[in-house]
Amino acid sequence: MKYTVTDGVAFFEGRVSSAEIIQGIETSMDRMFSQTQLKSLESLKKAMAKRAIQLGGNCIMCFEYGQKHSSFFKAIFSLDDIFWQGKGIVAIVDPDNLD
């Protein structure tokens, strides 16, 4: 099974059958007064990895990500109108049991 690792957390786009699910998470990088469009996918994954570790997980499965447009109000106060967002399921997996 293919995956990437960021800050010690494995990111899977699909489900891992042997995973112990903790909870779903969503993260967006849409802060006012900053250029979030210039942030990278890696910045998003670092933020999500930090949250996964706080929840006691070592992976995020069903990982989905993309860039979206901000709301009109946020766009007025932000330096750009595009932001990164991601979601997935925080879980615990045994690295020795991966396919």
HELIX and SHEET records of a PDB file:
HELIX    1   1 THR A   36  LEU A   38  5                                   3    
HELIX    2   2 LEU A   41  GLN A   54  1                                  14    
HELIX    3   3 PHE A   72  PHE A   77  1                                   6    
HELIX    4   4 PRO A   95  ASN A   97  5                                   3    
SHEET    1   A 5 THR A   4  THR A   6  0                                        
SHEET    2   A 5 VAL A   9  PHE A  11 -1                                        
SHEET    3   A 5 CYS A  59  HIS A  69  1                                        
SHEET    4   A 5 ILE A  82  ILE A  92 -1                                        
SHEET    5   A 5 GLU A  20  MET A  29 -1                                        
END                                                                             
